[in-house]
């Protein structure tokens, strides 16, 4: 079965960096697009970044130039490098696999940015 396991969250000061990882299993990793979403308290879940099977990536405007999504098909892992973090980046970050009519989610990892 599909499993997505995030790691790498934590508490960081404004301006700092974190790298999130999402280890995937249960599907042919290299063939699928993967997403990072985030959800802040009291807000809707927001798509942050997408990486396609081709390696082409896209970002929500608020993180462009600060976040980088990447993938390692040999390790079945997708990453989110987050630099120049701001307090408004505080959220639970989720890895997501859209597969046909279904969506698979990891358990999430908390990122807290202090000012």
C-alpha positions as CSV (number, residue, x, y, z in Angstrom):
1,X,0.0,0.0,0.0
2,X,1.0,3.6,-0.5
3,X,2.9,5.1,2.4
4,X,4.3,8.7,2.7
5,X,6.4,9.5,5.7
6,X,7.5,13.1,6.3
7,X,10.4,14.2,8.5
8,X,12.6,17.2,9.1
9,X,10.3,19.7,10.7
10,X,11.1,21.6,13.8
11,X,11.5,25.0,15.4
12,X,13.7,27.6,13.6
13,X,14.3,31.3,13.9
14,X,13.1,33.7,11.2
15,X,15.6,33.7,8.4
16,X,16.7,30.1,9.1
17,X,16.5,27.0,6.9
18,X,15.0,23.5,7.1
19,X,14.9,20.6,4.8
20,X,11.8,18.4,4.8
21,X,11.9,14.8,3.5
22,X,9.1,12.5,2.4
23,X,10.0,8.9,2.0
24,X,7.5,7.1,-0.2
25,X,6.7,3.4,-0.8
26,X,4.0,1.3,-2.4
27,X,4.1,2.7,-5.9
28,X,6.5,3.4,-8.8
29,X,7.9,6.6,-7.4
30,X,9.6,7.8,-10.6
31,X,6.4,7.9,-12.6
32,X,4.4,10.2,-10.5
33,X,4.1,13.9,-9.6
34,X,4.3,14.7,-5.9
35,X,3.3,17.7,-3.9
36,X,4.1,19.5,-0.7
37,X,1.1,21.1,1.1
38,X,0.9,23.1,4.3
39,X,-1.8,23.9,6.7
40,X,-1.6,26.7,9.3
41,X,-3.9,26.9,12.3
42,X,-7.3,28.1,11.3
43,X,-6.5,28.1,7.6
44,X,-7.2,25.8,4.7
45,X,-4.6,23.4,3.4
46,X,-2.4,25.1,0.7
47,X,-0.4,23.7,-2.1
48,X,3.2,24.9,-1.7
49,X,5.2,23.1,-4.4
50,X,4.8,20.4,-7.1
51,X,7.5,18.3,-8.8
52,X,6.5,16.3,-11.8
53,X,7.9,13.0,-12.9
54,X,10.0,14.9,-15.5
55,X,11.5,17.0,-12.6
56,X,9.7,20.2,-13.6
57,X,8.7,22.0,-10.5
58,X,6.2,24.8,-9.6
59,X,5.6,26.9,-6.5
60,X,3.0,29.0,-4.8
61,X,4.0,32.7,-5.2
62,X,4.7,33.2,-1.5
63,X,7.6,30.8,-1.5
64,X,9.2,31.4,-4.9
65,X,12.9,32.0,-4.6
66,X,13.0,30.7,-1.0
67,X,11.8,27.0,-1.3
68,X,13.1,24.3,-3.6
69,X,11.4,21.0,-4.2
70,X,13.5,18.1,-5.5
71,X,13.3,14.3,-5.8
72,X,15.7,11.4,-5.6
73,X,14.1,8.5,-7.5
74,X,16.8,6.1,-6.4
75,X,15.8,6.8,-2.8
76,X,12.0,7.2,-3.4
77,X,12.2,10.5,-1.6
78,X,11.0,14.0,-2.3
79,X,12.5,17.0,-0.5
80,X,11.5,20.5,0.3
81,X,14.4,22.8,1.0
82,X,13.1,25.9,2.8
83,X,15.4,28.9,3.2
84,X,14.8,32.5,4.5
85,X,11.9,31.1,6.6
86,X,9.3,33.6,7.9
87,X,6.9,33.3,10.8
88,X,4.1,33.0,8.2
89,X,5.6,29.8,7.0
90,X,4.6,28.2,10.3
91,X,2.3,25.2,9.5
92,X,2.1,21.5,9.3
93,X,3.6,20.4,6.1
94,X,2.2,17.4,4.2
95,X,3.5,15.2,1.4
96,X,0.8,14.4,-1.2
97,X,0.5,11.9,-4.0
98,X,-2.3,12.5,-6.4
99,X,-3.2,9.2,-8.1
100,X,-6.2,9.1,-10.4
101,X,-9.2,10.0,-8.3
102,X,-7.4,9.4,-5.0
103,X,-5.1,11.5,-2.9
104,X,-2.6,10.0,-0.5
105,X,-1.2,11.9,2.4
106,X,1.6,11.6,4.9
107,X,1.0,12.3,8.6
108,X,2.6,15.7,8.3
109,X,5.6,17.4,10.0
110,X,5.3,20.6,12.1
111,X,7.4,23.6,11.0
112,X,7.5,26.5,13.5
113,X,9.3,29.8,12.6
114,X,9.8,32.2,15.5
115,X,10.2,35.9,15.0
